Every structure is written in C-alpha cells, then in structure tokens.
Amino acid sequence: MLGPPYERQTIELGSDDEGPVVATLVRRRAERPTGRAVLYVHGFVDYFFQTHVADFFAERGWDFYALDLRKYGRSLLPGQTPNFCRDLSDYFPELDAAAKIIRADDGHDTLLAMGHSTGGLILSLWAHARREARIVDGLMLNSPFFDINAPWLVRRPLAAAVSRLGRRAPQRILPFGLGTVYGESLHADHRGEWSYDLAWKPLAGFPVRAGWLNAIRTAQRQLRAGLEIPVPVLLACSTRSFRGTKWHDSATSADAVLDVEHMVRWAPRLGPPL
C-alpha cells in the first residue's frame, strides 16, 4: 500500500468465532540503524498511514514498526466485525508477537512503544501485564483513551448498564458514535491534510457495539485503579478539548474526540514516580 521503503508482515493469530484472525506489522527501516526501534499502535477506527511519524524516527536512526491490530485496517478480513473485541487483552498476542519480531528476529536492543488513543490504553495494560519481562524500555502515549468523553452520569451509571448489556449481547449496536468533526479535520477530501482509506477509517467511524464498550470500560477501570508500569512514560495531549458536534475551525487545534482533563487526571495511575 505505502510502497518502498515500507514492508509488511502478516501475523497469524488462529481463529475466533468469526473465522481466521491476523494482525499486520508494517516496518520502515532507518538508513543508518542504531539498534533502536519504535512500535506504534493506532486507535479506534484507525490503522497505520501516518508516514510522517515513521520518517521522523527513521531520520534519527530508529527503525519504525506499526501494528494494524486484528480486525483493523490491513488486518480486517471478510466477514469480520470491524474493530471489535470483547476484551483489550485479546490484542496481547499480536503485541507479544510484534515485540518478538522486533527484538529477537530483527535484533533491536531498545524498544519504545507508542500508542494513540485506544492504542495508548491497550499498550498501558500490556506494559503492565508484561512488566516482569520488561519487553519495552519506554512508553509514549498520544492522547490516550483513559475515560469516556461524556458527563459523569453517562461515564459511570449508564456505562455500567451498557457493560452488563455488552456481556449478554456483545454485538448490539449502540445509538451513539464519533460524529464527523474529527474525520473532517483529518481527511484531505474535507478540511484536513491526510489521504487515507475511508473504508478502513470512515469519516463517522464504525458502529459502537456493547461488547466493545464493555471491554473499554473494564480496561479503563483497571487503569484508574492503578497500574505498575516500570519504565518511563511520556503522555502527550492537547491543551483543550473541542466540545461541539458541528464543524468549527477550532477543532483543528484541540482534541476533537477525548477529554484532555481525563488524561491529565489519570496519568499518575500508570505507575510509581521515577
């Protein structure tokens, strides 16, 4: 898709109730490698297309890897529910496999994991779960999805009720979603500057399902209770959130999806101070 110097490797992950499952590891080697690598993990309704990020690291001697998680982007197979999971730990096998390829197969001695939005939440839980193995040397979280961007009544009592529904009827579609403002701010056909596949990253996202929301809520509760990530963590976020539901130019200079105050509030729960 991206052409040289990008390469891709399919990671076979067995099968689930929808059939065979794969993840896809994309690689961009640095011209003068240094034994250091970055593993990038995308967010919800996303996949890797941000080549400017890969170029930034490659120019500094870091080999860059990006993982399209199961049922996302390059890894989405016919008949699968896009972006769906029942537990965020479902993604740990492809993260483990990617880290093994980067460290053991490709011979890197330093690995930085970088996650955007839901990818930041997934990587946080994975780094905590694998803390004894010290698979990563550092974590960079770009606008991580630490809480639901909604009033307290929705975030807590209503989300709890939806979580119970998610356990009984995981594929139930919920009557809310991302809206189009964020997508408009990104895509070159609208008000943004990037071109990407709208079949894999639709302007208004994919339907939000009860089982997925239950998985997110369970993971967020675990994070807010406190993790023990033993490596340095850098959390980056906007200075403010965009609150509107219709387009305004201010959406290009704010977080148009999440509440940045949640990120700041829950960041100390990632691990002990260094």
Number of C-alpha atoms within 10 A of each C-alpha: 8 11 7 7 10 15 14 17 13 14 19 15 15 9 10 9 7 11 11 14 19 20 26 24 25 22 21 21 20 22 13 12 15 15 17 21 29 26 24 25 25 25 23 17 21 24 21 24 18 13 12 9 12 24 17 13 18 22 14 14 18 26 27 26 25 25 28 24 29 25 22 27 24 21 23 20 17 11 10 18 16 22 23 24 21 18 17 22 16 14 17 18 15 21 23 14 16 23 22 15 15 25 19 11 10 13 13 20 14 17 23 20 25 24 25 22 21 23 24 26 24 27 26 27 22 21 26 20 16 15 16 10 9 15 19 23 15 19 24 21 26 22 26 27 26 28 23 19 17 11 8 11 9 14 14 14 11 11 18 16 13 23 22 14 18 21 15 12 14 21 19 16 16 13 8 9 13 17 15 16 22 23 21 19 23 17 19 13 12 12 16 14 11 13 12 17 12 14 10 20 19 15 20 16 21 19 19 19 25 26 26 23 24 25 21 24 23 15 21 20 12 13 23 16 11 17 19 16 24 21 20 15 21 12 16 15 19 16 11 14 19 19 15 11 12 10 14 11 10 14 19 17 13 18 19 24 20 24 25 24 17 16 21 14 12 16 19 14 16 20 18 13 10 7
